[in-house]
Each structure stands twice: as C-alpha cells, then as structure tokens.
Amino acid sequence: MRLLVSGGGTGGHIYPALALIERLKEVEPDTEVLYVGTTRGLENKIVPDAGIKLETMHMQGFKRSLSLENIKTVYLFLNSVHHAKKIVKDFKPDVVLGTGGYVSGAVLYAAAKKHIPTVIHEQNSVVGVTNKFLSRYVDQIAIAFEAARNQFPADKVTMAGNPRAQQVAAQKDSDFSWTSYGLKDDVPTLMVFGGSQGAPKINKTVVDAIPEFNKRPYQVIFATGQKRYDDVKKQLETANIKPADNVKVVPYIKDMPAKMPKVAALVSRAGATTIAEVTALGVPTILIPSPYVTANHQVKNAQALVKNNAGLMITEDKLDVRSLLTQADKIMENAQLREEMAAAARKMGRPDAADRLIKVLHKAIDEHQN
C-alpha cells in the first residue's frame, strides 16, 4: 500500500498516525508512507525520528474574531491545496489518511478533488472544524468515540478506536521497575502527568498537596513537564515543602506506555491519546480536562469514562488540594474499586484499533476500484 498521511500541530494528531503506520508495516511490509505536516508542528521532530519521510506546508488556523489574519489563512489554505495536489500527483498514493489539524484539511481536500480514496480519523468525542469540513468530501470516516458518530454523515462512519490503544496494549507486560525512580514496586503508585509541557494549575495543586501525599500509604510520581520543572522546584523551596521518600518530582516521564501498566491510578488531562492508553491498559484515572481546547472536547472525552465507571473527573475550576486528595484517596486506598475501574476501562478499550483502521483504508480503496 502507498499511504499518504496528514495530521499535525499536536501529539494527539501525530501519535495515532504513527501507531497506525507501525501496525500497517507489520501486516503489509511493502507499505510506503509519506507524511505531510506543518512547518512548525511537533511532527517536524516526531515523524523523522520515527523514520518516516516528511514533507511540510505553511499553515495557520482561523481566528475566532474578525481579523485580517483570516484573509492570510484563506490564502495559505488555497496555496496549500495547490501544493498538496502536486504532492499527491508525485507520490501517487493508494489512499490518503487525515488525522486532524489544518494541514490535513488542505491535503485531503486536494486528494478528494483528484479522486484519490480518502479517510479521516477523528480521535475526539467532539469533531474538530477541519474534519467537519472534510466530512463532505472524504470516502470514509473512522471514529474513536461513539459520541462523534452523529456529527458525521452516517453512511461514512466506522467505529475504529484509536490506533494508539493497540500500540500501547502490546506493551502491557512491561518489566519496568519503580526502583529506578527510588520508589517501591510493592506499593500502589499514583502517577500525576499534566502533559509534556505541564499544566500550571495541576502543578500548583500537586505542590500544595505534597505535605499530605507525604503521609499517604501509597506513593506518588509527579511529572511537572519539562519547561515547568524549575518553576515547581522554586515553588517547593519557597513554601519549604520537602517531598518524602514516597513522593518523587520529575520533569518528564519517558516511555509512558512501559510505565503505565505499573501504576495503580493516573491523574491526567483528558486528551484522546491518554483516553486510548488508559482504556487499552485498564488504568483507573482521575481526569482533569483542559479548559483551553476547542469546544471543551476534553470534558466530553472524560465524561465517556465517568459514565462507564472507568474514571473520575475534576474540572479545572473545581481543582484544589481538597478535591485532588479526596479523589486520589478514594481510588488509591480502595484496591477493590481500582480493580472495578480497571475492568470498566478495559471494556472500553479497543486493542485492535489499528487493525480496524487498516480495514477502513482498504474499504475506501475498494470503493474506488468497484
């Protein structure tokens, strides 16, 4: 298969694509892939590091208010469509997959206009602007949340899940040991992770809660985010707060999929990739949705877990030391509840998500051949 993939800006658009590509190359070793992203997105590092050829285009999003910048955005979009048509012509893909972000809008629109099979993958429960626009032109639509189904043309939609789930599920038998962080393997571990860049409100709340976490019978590993680590260290020094042996503060946790099977519970944002990972692995989660995302979609993502008794939610406006400790203690001091939540999370997981999405790609190709 010759697969052209487009998606950019955030890890939530990139990692599902990479998981899909990894699986596709396992089942179809002769697969050739070209990734098209933006000039400034995270894909500029992540995609080449994965050994995948990358081409980039200059794109920007629309401003919510009336702005002259929107005129520039329209110009860039039209210019990118022209660029994308050339990329499609040169690469000659069998199918084009879009995983979100403005760049995928130009690429999939161009491919559809050239009558190339097209598929979009929507990771969130609330459909983004780009995918709503593309839904009129593409052949097939794969979703990860049932809540997204009625936001698309019904005859195009297939529930696939998030390919990241299948990738992560393959690592559930990790031999990682917490002793490498100075913690114990026989004590329940709570991981707090506000994202690779860190989340200031979550960080401040955890800092203030550390004196109480020091007294708990469970242990805590708190990842501040690389660029927030120095700020957190200053906050701890200013408040004269010293983490006890059961609390570790680190800037970042590498290779999360290898470590998540070893946590008793997770505190995190409610991004699509996180949801895919925790449901694939069966990790009880306290979700603190980011309020800074389009259409508040992280709240909708979190509600899917809460509704199925697979997670708890604290909205950021209600987040403080008391609410965090209450929910953390509820899970961490009740092994039976953790087991029940883990089982509920696994029921939501789709460990064959990448295989499902591959079938959708072939379906789009077959439709064009028949």
N, C-alpha and C positions, 0 to 999 in steps of 0.2 A: 504493500500500500504506500502511495505517496500522500503524506498528510501535511497539510499546511495548518498551523495552529496560530491563533492570535488572541492575546489577552495580556493586559499589562497594568502597571501602576502599583498594584498591591500584591502581597503574597497570596491572598485569597483567590486571585485570578490565575496566579502562576503555578502554585503547587499542585492543584488538581490536574492541570495540563501535564506537568512533569510526571505525575503518578500514572496518568493515562498512557503517556509515551513509553514509560518504563515497561508497563504491562504489555503494550502492543508489540514492543520489540521482543518480548519473551515469546509471545504466541505467533508472531509473524516476523521472524528475524530479518527478512529482507526489506522491512519498512524503512522508508526515507522520510525525514522530517525537516521542515523549515519552520522556524518560529518568527513571527512578526510582532514586534513590540514598539514601545515608545522610546524616544531618545533619552528620557530622564527617569524612567521607571526602574523598579528593583530588578526587572528582567535583564537589565544590562549586565548584571553580575551573576544572578542566579542561573540563567539559561546557559551562557557559555560554560559556567562551572560544571554544569550537568553534561557537557559535551555535545550540546545541540547547536546547530547553526542558527544564528540570529540576524535578522535584518530589522532596522528601526525606522520609524517615521516620526516627524514632529507633530504632536497633537496637543490640544488643551480642551478642557471642559467648558460648558456654558456657565456663565454667571447667572445666579438666581434672579438678580435685579437687572433692570435695563442698563446696558453697558456697551460702550464702543468695542470692548474686548470680544463681545459676542459676534461682531462683524468679522473680526480676525478669526474666531473659532470656525465660522462658516467657511471662510476662505481656506483655512487649514484642512478642514474636512474634505472639501471638494478637491483640493490639491492631493490629499492623501488617497482619495478614491482613485485618482488618475495614477498615482504611484503604485497603489495596490493592484490595479489591473495589469500593470507591467510585471509585477512580482508573480502574479497568478499565471500570466502568459509564459514567463520564463521557467517557472518551477513545474508547471503542468500537474497540479495536484489531482488525485482521485477524489478527494473530499477536503473541505475546509471546516475547521472547528474553531468556534469562538468561545472563550471562557469569561468574557467581560472586559470592561474598560473601553474608553472611547476609541482606541485603536482598532478593536475588534469590529466596531461599527463600520468603519471605512473598509476594512478588509473583507468582511462577509458581504457587505452590500456590493462591493466590486465583484466578488466571486459569483454572487447570485445573478448579477446582471450579465455575467459571461456564461451563465447556465452550468456552473460547476456545483456539484452536490454540497450543501451547506448544513451545518448543525450548530446549534448553540447549547451551551451547558450553563444553566442558572444554578448557582450554589446556594442562594439565599431564599428565605421564605417570602421576601418582598422583591419583586422583579425590578431590576435597575432600568434606567432610562434607555440605555443602549440596547438592551435585549428586548425591551418593549418595541422599540423602533424596528429592530431586525426581525421580530416575530412575523411580520407581514411578508418577508422575502425569503426566509430560510425554509429548508425542506423538513427538518426535524428539530425538535426541542427536547432536551434531557433536563430533568429537574432533580433536586436533592431533597426538597421539602414538599409535601403534599399541598401545603398552603399556597404554593406558587402555581398549581395546576390551573385554577380558574382565572389566572391573569394572562393566559395564553390561548391561542386557538386550540380547541380541544382535540382536534384530529391530528395535531402535530406532536402532542406531548407524550413522553415516556418517562416513568419513574426509573431513574438510574441510580441515584445516590451520588455521593462524592467519591471520585477515584482515590482520593487521599485515604479513605477508610480502608480500602483493600491493601494499599501500600503499608499502612500502619499495622493492620491486623497481622501481616506477615512477620512482624517483629514482636509479637506478644510473648514469646518465650525468651525474652532478653535475659542475659546473665549479669546485667548491671548490678553493682553493689553500692549502697549508700555510704559505705565506709570511705569511699574515695572523696566524700564531702565532709568527713568527720562525723557522720551520723551513724545510726544503727539499722541493721536490716530487720531486726525483730521488734521494732517499734513502729506503729502506724505513722505514715508520713503525709503531711498536708503540703502540697505544692501551691505556691502563690505566684502567678505569672500574668502580668498585665500586658503582654505583647513584647515584641522585640525592641520597641522604642520605650517601653514602660508607660505607665499611666499615673500621672501625678496624684490624683485623688486616691487611687488604690494604694500607692506607695505611702502617702502620708498617713492613711488609716492604719496600714500594717505597722508602720514605725510606732505609732501611738499605742498599738495593741501588743507590741513585743513584751513589755513587762508582764502582761497576763499570759501570753504564749509561753514565757519562761517557766510558768508554774504548771503548765498542762502536762498530762501523761503521754501525749503524742508529740511528735517532732515536726518542725516547720522548715521548709526550704523556700526562701523568698527571693525571686529574681526581679531585680529592680528595673531592668532594661539597661542596655549598655551606656546610653548617654545620660541616664538618671542616677547612676550608681554613686558618683561623687556627691550629688545633692543629698541622697539618702544618708550617706556616711556623715555628712555635715549635720543633718537633722538629728541623727543619733548622738553625735558628740555634743551638740548644743543642748539637747534635752538630758544629757548624761544617762542615756539608755544603753545598757550593755546586754546584747543577746547572750542567753545561757547556752550550755552545750547542746541543747535540743533545738536551737534556732540558728540557722545559717543564712546569711545575707550574701547573695552573689549577683554580679551584674547581668549574667545571661546563662541559660542552660542549653548547652549544645546537645544535638541529637535527642530531641524531646521524645520521639517515638520509642527509643530504647529505655527511657526512664519512666514514662507514664505508666507502663504496666506495673511498676513498683511503687506507685503512690496509692494511698488509701482514698484520697479525695483531692480535687483540684479546685482552686479559686482562679477564675479567669474571665476575660471578655467572652462574648458570645458570637465570635466570627464563625463563618461557615466551616473553615478548616478545623477549628477547635471542636465544633459540634461533631464533625465527621470522625475526628480522632477519638473523642471520649465515648462515642457510641460504638465504634469499632472495637474498642478495648474494654468497654464496660467500666468506666471510671465515674464514680459519683462526683458531681460538680456543683459548685456554687458559682453561678453566673452573674457577672456584673456588666450588663450590656453597655457598650459605648454610646453616649448620647450624641456623639459627633459624626454620625453616619446617616446616609440618605434614607429618608422615610422611616427612621427609627427601626431599621430592619433587624438589628441585633436583639431588640426586645422580642420581636416575633420569633426569631430563632430560639431564644431562651424559653419562650412560652411552650414551644413544642416539647422540650424536655420536661418542663414543670408539669405539663398536662399529663405526661406519661409516668410521673413519679420517678423520673430519672435524674432530676436536678432540682436545685433551689435557685431562687433569683433574688438579688438585691439591686434595685435600681440605684443609679449613682446618687440621686438626690436623697436617698434614704441610707446611703452608706456612711457608717460611722463605726467607732470601736465596738459599741454595744451590739449593733446589728451583725457585724462581722463575727464577733466572738460567739454570739447566740447561734448562728447558723453553723459555724465551724464546730462548736462543741456538740451540736445536735447530731452531726454526722460522725465526727471523729471519736466520740465517746459511746457510740452505739454500733457495734460490729454487725448486728443483725440488720439494722437499717442500711448500712453500707452494702451488705450483700443484696438486699432487695433492690436498692437503687442501681447497683451494678447490673443485676439481671434485667431490670427495666431498660437500662441504657443499651445493653446488648441486643435486646429485642428490636430496638430502633435502628441498630447498625445495619449497614449493607456491605458485608465483607466481599461481595462480588461486584462492587460498583464499577470498577474499571472494565470488567468483562461486559457488564450491561451497556456501558457507553460505547464500547467497541461494536456491539451488535447494532446500536443506533447508527453509528457511522456506516456500517455495511448496509443497513436499511436505506439510508439516504442514497448510497451509491447504486443499489439495486433498483430503486425507483427511477433513476435516470436512465438505466440500461433497458428497462422494460417499456 
